[in-house]
Amino acid sequence: MSKTNELEEIQQTLQQTLQQIFLTNLTFFKQNHKNIYEKIIAFEELNIENYSIEFIDNRFELIDIKNKTTFYNIDPFSDAINRINNFNFSNAFSLIKLEPYEKRNHYENEINSYLYLNQYIKNFSKIESDIKKFVFIGTLLGVHINDFHKKLNANSYLIIEPNIEIFKLSMFMTDYTLLAKDSKLFFAICENEYNFQKIVEDFLEYQNEYNNLIHYELAHEINDS
């Protein structure tokens, strides 16, 4: 087999694999997140193509077709490993105040409620420090999403992506069904402000005892070390 034929065969195999992942995701969304499924179908009917996945120099790249530039200029599999190895655990926010309260004025025979509150805070701080809730802000091609899940196995994920086309392309390389086997998934894909707020509220209400520390990953921050 010639080098050219071998390369064509590899590319054909890759295309078939990506197509199968996409169809698996599409079925998953149709059965479990119908609003996302309908958005994907509606976008496909528009026949718009601003981005594409290209296999260049033995790696996948996300290409900006109109500007003829590489939108995501790094191998997504290497990027996923780098993201995990360089993940900053300070990338988190807390919705619960865990600092103890101090009572300034004491009155005779009063009920010192702040003592009970401080005891609650002390007990709450003993909750496991494992990452239970995680937010992906942006997907790019999404390879890092599956890899983060393998390492963290969080109870729930909120996946945010404002660009429906980029999210659709992530469906070729990210098996979202793997996350759904073990975790509760919340998606905010190309949402208006009202719906976005509602989805975030649903995410926060789910197992809200873990809202004391929610970690996140920003897709636009790329580690190439």
MDAnalysis code that builds the backbone (N, CA, C; Angstrom):
import MDAnalysis as mda
import numpy as np

u = mda.Universe.empty(675, n_residues=225, atom_resindex=np.repeat(np.arange(225), 3), trajectory=True)
u.add_TopologyAttr("name", ["N", "CA", "C"] * 225)
u.add_TopologyAttr("resid", np.arange(1, 226))
u.add_TopologyAttr("resname", ["MET", "SER", "LYS", "THR", "ASN", "GLU", "LEU", "GLU", "GLU", "ILE", "GLN", "GLN", "THR", "LEU", "GLN", "GLN", "THR", "LEU", "GLN", "GLN", "ILE", "PHE", "LEU", "THR", "ASN", "LEU", "THR", "PHE", "PHE", "LYS", "GLN", "ASN", "HIS", "LYS", "ASN", "ILE", "TYR", "GLU", "LYS", "ILE", "ILE", "ALA", "PHE", "GLU", "GLU", "LEU", "ASN", "ILE", "GLU", "ASN", "TYR", "SER", "ILE", "GLU", "PHE", "ILE", "ASP", "ASN", "ARG", "PHE", "GLU", "LEU", "ILE", "ASP", "ILE", "LYS", "ASN", "LYS", "THR", "THR", "PHE", "TYR", "ASN", "ILE", "ASP", "PRO", "PHE", "SER", "ASP", "ALA", "ILE", "ASN", "ARG", "ILE", "ASN", "ASN", "PHE", "ASN", "PHE", "SER", "ASN", "ALA", "PHE", "SER", "LEU", "ILE", "LYS", "LEU", "GLU", "PRO", "TYR", "GLU", "LYS", "ARG", "ASN", "HIS", "TYR", "GLU", "ASN", "GLU", "ILE", "ASN", "SER", "TYR", "LEU", "TYR", "LEU", "ASN", "GLN", "TYR", "ILE", "LYS", "ASN", "PHE", "SER", "LYS", "ILE", "GLU", "SER", "ASP", "ILE", "LYS", "LYS", "PHE", "VAL", "PHE", "ILE", "GLY", "THR", "LEU", "LEU", "GLY", "VAL", "HIS", "ILE", "ASN", "ASP", "PHE", "HIS", "LYS", "LYS", "LEU", "ASN", "ALA", "ASN", "SER", "TYR", "LEU", "ILE", "ILE", "GLU", "PRO", "ASN", "ILE", "GLU", "ILE", "PHE", "LYS", "LEU", "SER", "MET", "PHE", "MET", "THR", "ASP", "TYR", "THR", "LEU", "LEU", "ALA", "LYS", "ASP", "SER", "LYS", "LEU", "PHE", "PHE", "ALA", "ILE", "CYS", "GLU", "ASN", "GLU", "TYR", "ASN", "PHE", "GLN", "LYS", "ILE", "VAL", "GLU", "ASP", "PHE", "LEU", "GLU", "TYR", "GLN", "ASN", "GLU", "TYR", "ASN", "ASN", "LEU", "ILE", "HIS", "TYR", "GLU", "LEU", "ALA", "HIS", "GLU", "ILE", "ASN", "ASP", "SER"])
u.atoms.positions = np.array([
    [0.848, -1.200, 0.000],
    [0.000, 0.000, 0.000],
    [0.883, 1.250, 0.000],
    [0.583, 2.186, -0.892],
    [1.371, 3.413, -0.975],
    [1.103, 4.300, 0.224],
    [2.017, 5.268, 0.441],
    [1.886, 6.205, 1.558],
    [0.596, 6.999, 1.441],
    [0.273, 7.394, 0.199],
    [-0.938, 8.180, -0.030],
    [-2.188, 7.379, 0.297],
    [-2.222, 6.129, -0.174],
    [-3.380, 5.274, 0.093],
    [-3.522, 4.971, 1.585],
    [-2.377, 4.799, 2.252],
    [-2.398, 4.534, 3.691],
    [-2.971, 5.728, 4.452],
    [-2.568, 6.931, 4.047],
    [-3.058, 8.144, 4.691],
    [-4.549, 8.320, 4.448],
    [-4.989, 8.040, 3.225],
    [-6.416, 8.157, 2.897],
    [-7.244, 7.158, 3.712],
    [-6.690, 5.961, 3.911],
    [-7.402, 4.948, 4.684],
    [-7.513, 5.371, 6.146],
    [-6.454, 5.956, 6.684],
    [-6.474, 6.439, 8.064],
    [-7.509, 7.541, 8.226],
    [-7.517, 8.472, 7.282],
    [-8.469, 9.576, 7.345],
    [-9.902, 9.086, 7.232],
    [-10.122, 8.092, 6.385],
    [-11.466, 7.534, 6.240],
    [-11.918, 6.855, 7.537],
    [-11.008, 6.128, 8.179],
    [-11.323, 5.476, 9.450],
    [-11.642, 6.511, 10.520],
    [-10.872, 7.589, 10.556],
    [-11.107, 8.658, 11.523],
    [-12.467, 9.307, 11.297],
    [-12.798, 9.542, 10.051],
    [-14.085, 10.161, 9.725],
    [-15.239, 9.269, 10.176],
    [-15.107, 7.983, 9.967],
    [-16.160, 7.043, 10.378],
    [-16.301, 7.031, 11.902],
    [-15.168, 7.080, 12.589],
    [-15.191, 7.083, 14.057],
    [-15.851, 8.340, 14.589],
    [-15.468, 9.481, 14.034],
    [-16.043, 10.757, 14.474],
    [-17.540, 10.806, 14.185],
    [-17.920, 10.287, 13.024],
    [-19.332, 10.279, 12.661],
    [-20.139, 9.422, 13.620],
    [-19.567, 8.301, 14.058],
    [-20.258, 7.420, 14.992],
    [-20.423, 8.083, 16.352],
    [-19.394, 8.797, 16.802],
    [-19.489, 9.527, 18.074],
    [-20.582, 10.585, 17.981],
    [-20.621, 11.278, 16.860],
    [-21.635, 12.324, 16.676],
    [-23.039, 11.734, 16.724],
    [-23.257, 10.628, 16.015],
    [-24.587, 10.006, 15.982],
    [-24.991, 9.485, 17.361],
    [-24.018, 8.972, 18.104],
    [-24.291, 8.520, 19.475],
    [-24.742, 9.692, 20.332],
    [-24.039, 10.809, 20.205],
    [-24.421, 12.011, 20.947],
    [-25.788, 12.527, 20.522],
    [-26.031, 12.525, 19.232],
    [-27.299, 13.037, 18.720],
    [-28.468, 12.232, 19.288],
    [-28.316, 10.922, 19.318],
    [-29.350, 10.065, 19.892],
    [-29.526, 10.348, 21.381],
    [-28.406, 10.529, 22.062],
    [-28.440, 10.829, 23.495],
    [-29.206, 12.127, 23.763],
    [-28.915, 13.167, 23.004],
    [-29.601, 14.441, 23.208],
    [-31.080, 14.347, 22.833],
    [-31.385, 13.596, 21.811],
    [-32.779, 13.431, 21.412],
    [-33.583, 12.774, 22.531],
    [-32.967, 11.843, 23.241],
    [-33.667, 11.099, 24.285],
    [-33.635, 11.788, 25.648],
    [-32.602, 12.602, 25.892],
    [-32.416, 13.137, 27.239],
    [-32.391, 14.666, 27.331],
    [-32.047, 15.340, 26.252],
    [-31.979, 16.810, 26.248],
    [-32.535, 17.297, 24.907],
    [-33.841, 17.180, 24.778],
    [-34.474, 17.411, 23.480],
    [-34.267, 18.827, 22.975],
    [-34.148, 19.796, 23.882],
    [-33.948, 21.172, 23.439],
    [-32.617, 21.329, 22.700],
    [-31.585, 20.635, 23.145],
    [-30.291, 20.692, 22.462],
    [-30.383, 19.976, 21.118],
    [-31.051, 18.842, 21.110],
    [-31.247, 18.108, 19.852],
    [-31.939, 18.988, 18.820],
    [-32.971, 19.679, 19.231],
    [-33.712, 20.540, 18.310],
    [-32.853, 21.706, 17.823],
    [-31.985, 22.216, 18.694],
    [-31.083, 23.297, 18.272],
    [-30.089, 22.814, 17.222],
    [-29.565, 21.617, 17.431],
    [-28.607, 21.052, 16.467],
    [-29.275, 20.834, 15.114],
    [-30.473, 20.250, 15.126],
    [-31.198, 19.995, 13.874],
    [-31.528, 21.316, 13.175],
    [-31.976, 22.311, 13.936],
    [-32.309, 23.618, 13.358],
    [-31.076, 24.277, 12.761],
    [-29.936, 24.142, 13.420],
    [-28.708, 24.729, 12.887],
    [-28.288, 24.028, 11.600],
    [-28.397, 22.710, 11.568],
    [-28.027, 21.972, 10.355],
    [-28.885, 22.386, 9.173],
    [-30.140, 22.682, 9.436],
    [-31.049, 23.091, 8.353],
    [-30.670, 24.452, 7.762],
    [-29.934, 25.246, 8.536],
    [-29.483, 26.547, 8.027],
    [-28.354, 26.406, 7.018],
    [-27.695, 25.231, 7.016],
    [-26.594, 24.947, 6.094],
    [-25.489, 26.009, 6.201],
    [-25.138, 26.344, 7.431],
    [-24.079, 27.309, 7.703],
    [-22.826, 26.562, 8.151],
    [-21.672, 26.991, 7.639],
    [-20.417, 26.368, 8.049],
    [-19.349, 27.438, 8.226],
    [-19.120, 27.795, 9.473],
    [-18.077, 28.768, 9.799],
    [-16.796, 28.103, 10.281],
    [-16.945, 26.881, 10.819],
    [-15.800, 26.160, 11.366],
    [-15.814, 24.717, 10.852],
    [-14.644, 24.107, 10.876],
    [-14.561, 22.696, 10.494],
    [-13.434, 22.027, 11.269],
    [-13.545, 20.701, 11.407],
    [-12.481, 19.908, 12.023],
    [-11.607, 19.362, 10.902],
    [-10.325, 19.668, 10.951],
    [-9.391, 19.196, 9.943],
    [-8.303, 18.356, 10.601],
    [-7.861, 17.320, 9.891],
    [-6.763, 16.481, 10.370],
    [-5.512, 16.912, 9.627],
    [-4.665, 17.686, 10.332],
    [-3.491, 18.289, 9.713],
    [-2.249, 17.911, 10.513],
    [-1.227, 17.435, 9.805],
    [0.044, 17.065, 10.454],
    [-0.197, 16.109, 11.631],
    [-1.027, 15.093, 11.370],
    [-1.303, 14.041, 12.351],
    [-1.976, 14.556, 13.619],
    [-2.742, 15.621, 13.502],
    [-3.492, 16.107, 14.650],
    [-4.762, 16.800, 14.159],
    [-5.762, 16.839, 15.029],
    [-7.010, 17.522, 14.708],
    [-6.885, 19.007, 15.038],
    [-7.457, 19.828, 14.185],
    [-7.480, 21.260, 14.425],
    [-8.869, 21.801, 14.108],
    [-9.249, 22.841, 14.836],
    [-10.514, 23.523, 14.591],
    [-10.222, 24.736, 13.728],
    [-10.751, 24.729, 12.515],
    [-10.425, 25.747, 11.524],
    [-11.550, 26.766, 11.378],
    [-11.175, 28.040, 11.367],
    [-12.095, 29.128, 11.050],
    [-12.106, 29.264, 9.533],
    [-13.171, 28.783, 8.899],
    [-13.222, 28.689, 7.438],
    [-13.211, 30.062, 6.781],
    [-14.012, 30.974, 7.284],
    [-14.135, 32.288, 6.647],
    [-12.835, 33.070, 6.695],
    [-12.169, 33.051, 7.844],
    [-10.922, 33.805, 7.992],
    [-9.691, 32.992, 7.604],
    [-9.931, 31.710, 7.272],
    [-8.862, 30.813, 6.848],
    [-7.718, 30.773, 7.858],
    [-8.097, 30.646, 9.112],
    [-7.118, 30.567, 10.196],
    [-7.459, 29.382, 11.098],
    [-6.487, 28.977, 11.887],
    [-6.711, 27.905, 12.850],
    [-7.269, 28.507, 14.126],
    [-8.485, 28.157, 14.460],
    [-9.150, 28.713, 15.638],
    [-8.624, 28.062, 16.914],
    [-8.287, 26.793, 16.825],
    [-7.816, 26.019, 17.981],
    [-6.530, 25.348, 17.542],
    [-5.412, 26.066, 17.722],
    [-4.138, 25.672, 17.125],
    [-3.293, 24.836, 18.081],
    [-3.831, 23.709, 18.480],
    [-3.094, 22.779, 19.341],
    [-3.781, 21.427, 19.262],
    [-2.982, 20.368, 19.364],
    [-3.569, 19.033, 19.345],
    [-4.502, 18.880, 20.545],
    [-5.774, 18.590, 20.327],
    [-6.749, 18.546, 21.442],
    [-6.441, 17.479, 22.481],
    [-5.791, 16.385, 22.075],
    [-5.477, 15.320, 23.028],
    [-4.313, 15.733, 23.933],
    [-3.298, 16.386, 23.336],
    [-2.201, 16.914, 24.151],
    [-2.700, 18.039, 25.039],
    [-3.593, 18.855, 24.489],
    [-4.150, 19.962, 25.265],
    [-4.922, 19.446, 26.469],
    [-5.671, 18.353, 26.281],
    [-6.446, 17.783, 27.385],
    [-5.530, 17.333, 28.517],
    [-4.419, 16.667, 28.162],
    [-3.465, 16.208, 29.180],
    [-2.841, 17.403, 29.901],
    [-2.464, 18.426, 29.129],
    [-1.855, 19.613, 29.730],
    [-2.834, 20.336, 30.652],
    [-4.088, 20.388, 30.242],
    [-5.100, 21.055, 31.074],
    [-5.229, 20.364, 32.432],
    [-5.259, 19.043, 32.407],
    [-5.401, 18.296, 33.650],
    [-4.146, 18.436, 34.521],
    [-2.971, 18.291, 33.900],
    [-1.719, 18.371, 34.656],
    [-1.490, 19.762, 35.234],
    [-2.027, 20.790, 34.569],
    [-1.805, 22.164, 35.014],
    [-3.050, 22.795, 35.615],
    [-4.034, 21.943, 35.936],
    [-5.277, 22.495, 36.462],
    [-5.035, 23.219, 37.774],
    [-5.554, 24.440, 37.851],
    [-5.386, 25.276, 39.035],
    [-6.606, 25.113, 39.932],
    [-6.404, 24.503, 41.101],
    [-7.526, 24.238, 41.990],
    [-8.091, 25.521, 42.610],
    [-7.403, 26.630, 42.374],
    [-7.953, 27.905, 42.836],
    [-9.033, 28.421, 41.888],
    [-9.177, 27.761, 40.737],
    [-10.260, 28.110, 39.810],
    [-11.574, 27.561, 40.365],
    [-12.100, 28.259, 41.346],
    [-13.321, 27.796, 42.004],
    [-14.010, 28.979, 42.652],
    [-15.295, 28.824, 42.863],
    [-16.030, 29.846, 43.591],
    [-16.924, 29.158, 44.613],
    [-17.176, 29.862, 45.703],
    [-17.975, 29.322, 46.790],
    [-19.227, 30.163, 46.973],
    [-20.352, 29.503, 47.159],
    [-21.613, 30.203, 47.374],
    [-21.993, 30.232, 48.847],
    [-21.105, 29.720, 49.685],
    [-21.399, 29.640, 51.109],
    [-20.270, 30.279, 51.904],
    [-20.609, 31.167, 52.814],
    [-19.621, 31.832, 53.656],
    [-19.237, 30.892, 54.804],
    [-17.950, 30.533, 54.852],
    [-17.507, 29.576, 55.853],
    [-16.699, 30.217, 56.984],
    [-16.519, 31.545, 56.955],
    [-15.809, 32.188, 58.045],
    [-16.732, 32.308, 59.257],
    [-16.221, 32.022, 60.456],
    [-17.066, 32.113, 61.657],
    [-17.476, 33.552, 61.958],
    [-18.645, 33.698, 62.567],
    [-19.152, 35.012, 62.948],
    [-18.694, 35.362, 64.371],
    [-18.395, 36.614, 64.558],
    [-18.000, 37.080, 65.883],
    [-19.119, 37.915, 66.490],
    [-19.387, 37.641, 67.771],
    [-20.426, 38.391, 68.478],
    [-19.779, 39.587, 69.185],
    [-20.211, 40.784, 68.845],
    [-19.613, 41.992, 69.428],
    [-20.285, 42.401, 70.733],
    [-21.583, 42.283, 70.771],
    [-22.321, 42.705, 71.969],
    [-23.032, 41.507, 72.595],
    [-22.833, 41.330, 73.887],
    [-23.464, 40.226, 74.602],
    [-24.500, 40.788, 75.581],
    [-25.640, 40.127, 75.602],
    [-26.693, 40.568, 76.514],
    [-27.082, 39.412, 77.426],
    [-27.422, 39.759, 78.657],
    [-27.745, 38.749, 79.656],
    [-28.985, 37.955, 79.250],
    [-28.897, 36.634, 79.388],
    [-30.002, 35.705, 79.118],
    [-30.430, 35.669, 77.643],
    [-29.608, 36.192, 76.747],
    [-29.962, 36.144, 75.327],
    [-29.649, 34.779, 74.731],
    [-30.297, 34.447, 73.646],
    [-29.984, 33.234, 72.908],
    [-28.877, 33.570, 71.913],
    [-27.731, 32.981, 72.113],
    [-26.587, 33.293, 71.252],
    [-26.658, 32.466, 69.966],
    [-27.477, 32.925, 69.047],
    [-27.691, 32.171, 67.804],
    [-26.429, 32.052, 66.978],
    [-25.518, 33.037, 67.130],
    [-24.308, 32.983, 66.319],
    [-23.461, 31.758, 66.681],
    [-23.594, 31.272, 67.937],
    [-22.863, 30.078, 68.338],
    [-23.352, 28.856, 67.566],
    [-24.659, 28.770, 67.376],
    [-25.233, 27.670, 66.604],
    [-24.826, 27.775, 65.135],
    [-24.798, 29.009, 64.623],
    [-24.402, 29.220, 63.234],
    [-22.944, 28.831, 63.029],
    [-22.087, 29.192, 63.979],
    [-20.678, 28.831, 63.873],
    [-20.479, 27.321, 63.951],
    [-21.306, 26.655, 64.746],
    [-21.214, 25.197, 64.817],
    [-21.614, 24.581, 63.484],
    [-22.638, 25.154, 62.856],
    [-23.060, 24.681, 61.525],
    [-21.939, 24.873, 60.515],
    [-21.302, 26.054, 60.531],
    [-20.201, 26.331, 59.606],
    [-19.054, 25.354, 59.847],
    [-18.773, 25.068, 61.114],
    [-17.697, 24.137, 61.434],
    [-17.998, 22.747, 60.887],
    [-19.235, 22.298, 61.048],
    [-19.621, 20.979, 60.531],
    [-19.625, 20.958, 59.013],
    [-20.070, 22.059, 58.407],
    [-20.151, 22.125, 56.956],
    [-18.762, 22.050, 56.342],
    [-17.787, 22.644, 57.025],
    [-16.423, 22.665, 56.495],
    [-15.792, 21.280, 56.466],
    [-16.423, 20.300, 57.146],
    [-15.886, 18.948, 57.178],
    [-16.339, 18.115, 55.982],
    [-17.184, 18.691, 55.126],
    [-17.648, 17.963, 53.942],
    [-16.452, 17.603, 53.065],
    [-16.485, 16.453, 52.449],
    [-15.372, 15.986, 51.632],
    [-14.913, 17.059, 50.661],
    [-13.591, 17.135, 50.497],
    [-13.027, 18.155, 49.619],
    [-12.954, 17.706, 48.164],
    [-13.380, 16.468, 47.885],
    [-13.394, 16.003, 46.503],
    [-14.281, 16.912, 45.664],
    [-13.914, 17.063, 44.394],
    [-14.696, 17.913, 43.506],
    [-16.000, 17.211, 43.157],
    [-17.113, 17.811, 43.534],
    [-18.420, 17.223, 43.308],
    [-19.173, 17.899, 42.160],
    [-18.938, 19.206, 42.002],
    [-19.634, 19.953, 40.947],
    [-18.582, 20.706, 40.128],
    [-18.749, 20.665, 38.818],
    [-17.719, 21.233, 37.943],
    [-18.390, 21.943, 36.775],
    [-17.770, 23.053, 36.356],
    [-18.315, 23.841, 35.258],
    [-17.284, 23.933, 34.133],
    [-17.696, 23.582, 32.932],
    [-16.870, 23.787, 31.738],
    [-17.390, 25.037, 31.023],
    [-16.572, 26.072, 30.972],
    [-16.962, 27.308, 30.302],
    [-16.338, 27.298, 28.914],
    [-17.129, 26.915, 27.933],
    [-16.627, 26.716, 26.570],
    [-16.249, 25.259, 26.375],
    [-16.419, 24.766, 25.149],
    [-16.123, 23.362, 24.879],
    [-14.942, 23.155, 23.936],
    [-14.729, 24.087, 22.978],
    [-13.798, 23.814, 21.886],
    [-14.162, 22.442, 21.325],
    [-13.175, 21.556, 21.089],
    [-13.519, 20.236, 20.555],
    [-13.902, 19.259, 21.662],
    [-13.717, 19.664, 22.909],
    [-14.275, 18.918, 24.026],
    [-13.516, 17.702, 24.500],
    [-12.367, 17.399, 23.893],
    [-11.627, 16.202, 24.310],
    [-11.273, 16.277, 25.791],
    [-10.940, 17.467, 26.261],
    [-10.555, 17.630, 27.668],
    [-11.722, 17.345, 28.618],
    [-12.952, 17.486, 28.130],
    [-14.116, 17.257, 28.993],
    [-14.162, 15.800, 29.449],
    [-14.031, 14.876, 28.513],
    [-14.016, 13.456, 28.871],
    [-12.838, 13.116, 29.761],
    [-11.667, 13.708, 29.484],
    [-10.477, 13.401, 30.275],
    [-10.595, 13.950, 31.698],
    [-11.174, 15.139, 31.848],
    [-11.405, 15.682, 33.180],
    [-12.353, 14.770, 33.963],
    [-13.367, 14.270, 33.283],
    [-14.333, 13.402, 33.966],
    [-13.673, 12.114, 34.443],
    [-12.761, 11.557, 33.647],
    [-12.066, 10.331, 34.050],
    [-11.274, 10.555, 35.332],
    [-10.742, 11.757, 35.489],
    [-9.936, 12.061, 36.660],
    [-10.787, 12.489, 37.853],
    [-11.819, 13.306, 37.602],
    [-12.596, 13.890, 38.693],
    [-13.807, 13.058, 39.085],
    [-14.489, 12.532, 38.061],
    [-15.739, 11.789, 38.280],
    [-16.685, 12.586, 39.185],
    [-16.909, 13.837, 38.833],
    [-17.763, 14.718, 39.622],
    [-19.211, 14.244, 39.572],
    [-19.980, 14.666, 40.560],
    [-21.396, 14.284, 40.615],
    [-22.219, 14.984, 39.534],
    [-21.828, 16.209, 39.207],
    [-22.595, 16.966, 38.214],
    [-21.682, 17.924, 37.459],
    [-22.078, 18.187, 36.223],
    [-21.331, 19.108, 35.369],
    [-22.293, 20.109, 34.736],
    [-21.839, 21.340, 34.665],
    [-22.533, 22.366, 33.890],
    [-21.638, 22.687, 32.700],
    [-22.142, 22.467, 31.497],
    [-21.361, 22.681, 30.276],
    [-21.951, 23.879, 29.544],
    [-21.126, 24.923, 29.397],
    [-21.570, 26.179, 28.802],
    [-20.855, 26.397, 27.475],
    [-21.616, 26.660, 26.428],
    [-21.028, 26.998, 25.127],
    [-21.992, 27.926, 24.379],
    [-21.586, 29.176, 24.150],
    [-22.478, 30.126, 23.480],
    [-22.604, 29.905, 21.974],
    [-21.651, 29.182, 21.375],
    [-21.645, 28.991, 19.927],
    [-22.175, 27.600, 19.586],
    [-23.348, 27.538, 18.970],
    [-23.983, 26.258, 18.681],
    [-23.164, 25.437, 17.693],
    [-22.475, 26.097, 16.769],
    [-21.697, 25.364, 15.771],
    [-20.479, 24.698, 16.405],
    [-19.788, 25.409, 17.288],
    [-18.634, 24.814, 17.967],
    [-19.087, 23.658, 18.841],
    [-20.223, 23.820, 19.506],
    [-20.731, 22.704, 20.313],
    [-21.052, 21.501, 19.435],
    [-21.649, 21.758, 18.289],
    [-21.958, 20.660, 17.373],
    [-20.685, 19.925, 16.967],
    [-19.602, 20.672, 16.695],
    [-18.347, 20.030, 16.311],
    [-17.754, 19.242, 17.478],
    [-17.977, 19.715, 18.688],
    [-17.487, 18.959, 19.853],
    [-18.172, 17.607, 19.952],
    [-19.360, 17.497, 19.396],
    [-20.106, 16.235, 19.439],
    [-19.446, 15.155, 18.588],
    [-18.497, 15.534, 17.728],
    [-17.772, 14.548, 16.937],
    [-16.604, 13.949, 17.728],
    [-16.147, 14.658, 18.766],
    [-14.936, 14.223, 19.466],
    [-15.141, 14.029, 20.966],
    [-16.321, 14.353, 21.457],
    [-16.610, 14.226, 22.886],
    [-17.809, 13.314, 23.071],
    [-17.596, 12.208, 23.736],
    [-18.704, 11.285, 23.990],
    [-19.405, 11.728, 25.276],
    [-20.456, 12.519, 25.126],
    [-21.171, 13.040, 26.292],
    [-21.920, 11.947, 27.048],
    [-22.136, 10.817, 26.400],
    [-22.829, 9.726, 27.095],
    [-21.966, 9.143, 28.206],
    [-20.638, 9.247, 28.087],
    [-19.743, 8.736, 29.129],
    [-19.900, 9.530, 30.416],
    [-20.102, 10.840, 30.286],
    [-20.325, 11.672, 31.464],
    [-21.664, 11.335, 32.097],
    [-22.656, 11.114, 31.252],
    [-24.025, 10.904, 31.734],
    [-24.187, 9.583, 32.486],
    [-23.282, 8.634, 32.282],
    [-23.381, 7.349, 32.977],
    [-23.222, 7.512, 34.486],
    [-22.371, 8.448, 34.888],
    [-22.042, 8.584, 36.305],
    [-22.467, 9.914, 36.906],
    [-22.801, 10.893, 36.079],
    [-23.003, 12.249, 36.581],
    [-24.263, 12.874, 35.991],
    [-24.763, 13.867, 36.700],
    [-25.895, 14.653, 36.230],
    [-25.353, 15.775, 35.349],
    [-25.914, 15.925, 34.160],
    [-25.424, 16.917, 33.212],
    [-26.412, 18.060, 33.048],
    [-25.862, 19.269, 33.026],
    [-26.634, 20.475, 32.745],
    [-25.948, 21.182, 31.576],
    [-26.740, 21.557, 30.573],
    [-26.185, 22.196, 29.384],
    [-26.776, 23.585, 29.197],
    [-25.891, 24.550, 28.942],
    [-26.318, 25.900, 28.564],
    [-25.665, 26.191, 27.226],
    [-26.350, 25.815, 26.160],
    [-25.791, 25.898, 24.818],
    [-26.558, 26.945, 24.015],
    [-25.847, 28.017, 23.651],
    [-26.452, 29.081, 22.841],
    [-27.778, 29.542, 23.456],
    [-27.737, 29.885, 24.741],
    [-28.952, 30.250, 25.462],
    [-29.076, 31.771, 25.606],
    [-30.314, 32.242, 25.660],
    [-30.525, 33.649, 25.980],
    [-30.325, 33.838, 27.486],
    [-30.311, 35.087, 27.910],
    [-29.985, 35.389, 29.303],
    [-30.960, 34.738, 30.277],
    [-32.246, 34.749, 29.942],
    [-33.260, 34.193, 30.848],
    [-33.066, 32.690, 31.016],
    [-32.937, 31.968, 29.912],
    [-32.777, 30.517, 29.994],
    [-31.457, 30.138, 30.654],
    [-30.410, 30.917, 30.356],
    [-29.109, 30.646, 30.959],
    [-29.198, 30.728, 32.481],
    [-29.858, 31.759, 32.962],
    [-30.007, 31.934, 34.405],
    [-30.779, 30.769, 35.018],
    [-31.816, 30.317, 34.331],
    [-32.619, 29.198, 34.835],
    [-31.791, 27.910, 34.899],
    [-30.973, 27.662, 33.906],
    [-30.139, 26.458, 33.879],
    [-29.116, 26.495, 35.013],
    [-28.510, 27.662, 35.218],
    [-27.545, 27.810, 36.309],
    [-28.226, 27.578, 37.653],
    [-29.430, 28.101, 37.808],
    [-30.176, 27.895, 39.051],
    [-30.458, 26.409, 39.281],
    [-30.832, 25.699, 38.214],
    [-31.096, 24.263, 38.334],
    [-29.823, 23.521, 38.754],
    [-28.705, 23.917, 38.167],
    [-27.425, 23.301, 38.506],
    [-27.077, 23.536, 39.972],
    [-27.314, 24.743, 40.452],
    [-26.986, 25.070, 41.838],
    [-27.939, 24.408, 42.824],
    [-29.185, 24.238, 42.426],
    [-30.161, 23.595, 43.308],
    [-29.902, 22.095, 43.433],
    [-29.320, 21.501, 42.410],
    [-29.022, 20.069, 42.451],
    [-27.870, 19.822, 43.428],
    [-28.097, 19.000, 44.428],
    [-27.104, 18.690, 45.451],
    [-26.431, 19.975, 45.940],
    [-27.265, 20.907, 46.401],
    [-26.736, 22.219, 46.790],
    [-25.808, 22.170, 47.996],
    [-25.742, 21.035, 48.680],
    [-24.802, 20.921, 49.791],
    [-23.351, 20.980, 49.323],
    [-23.137, 20.806, 47.997],
    [-21.783, 20.866, 47.452],
    [-21.470, 22.223, 46.801],
    [-22.344, 23.186, 47.027],
    [-22.102, 24.519, 46.453],
    [-21.031, 25.293, 47.209],
    [-20.480, 24.673, 48.252],
    [-19.439, 25.371, 49.003],
    [-18.170, 25.561, 48.179],
    [-17.984, 24.720, 47.150],
    [-16.799, 24.870, 46.302],
    [-17.079, 24.253, 44.935],
    [-17.191, 25.094, 43.932],
    [-17.472, 24.643, 42.569],
    [-16.305, 25.051, 41.681],
    [-15.634, 24.069, 41.120],
    [-14.471, 24.350, 40.272],
    [-14.910, 24.541, 38.819],
    [-14.049, 25.165, 38.043],
    [-14.385, 25.427, 36.640],
    [-13.138, 25.406, 35.773],
    [-13.353, 25.212, 34.491],
    [-12.290, 25.216, 33.485],
    [-12.699, 26.135, 32.349],
    [-11.792, 27.057, 31.990],
    [-12.057, 27.991, 30.893],
    [-11.458, 27.452, 29.605],
    [-12.287, 27.249, 28.593],
    [-11.801, 26.650, 27.349],
    [-10.798, 27.547, 26.643],
    [-10.930, 28.867, 26.765],
    [-10.051, 29.757, 25.999],
    [-8.644, 29.829, 26.595],
    [-8.467, 29.312, 27.827],
    [-7.138, 29.275, 28.430],
    [-6.468, 27.965, 28.028],
    [-5.486, 28.056, 27.143],
    [-4.856, 26.863, 26.580],
    [-3.453, 26.702, 27.148],
    [-3.184, 25.521, 27.672],
    [-1.844, 25.198, 28.165],
    [-1.089, 24.466, 27.068],
    [-0.012, 25.047, 26.601],
    [0.777, 24.382, 25.554],
    [2.145, 23.984, 26.061],
    [2.278, 23.910, 27.389],
    [3.573, 23.500, 27.966],
    [3.736, 21.992, 27.896],
])
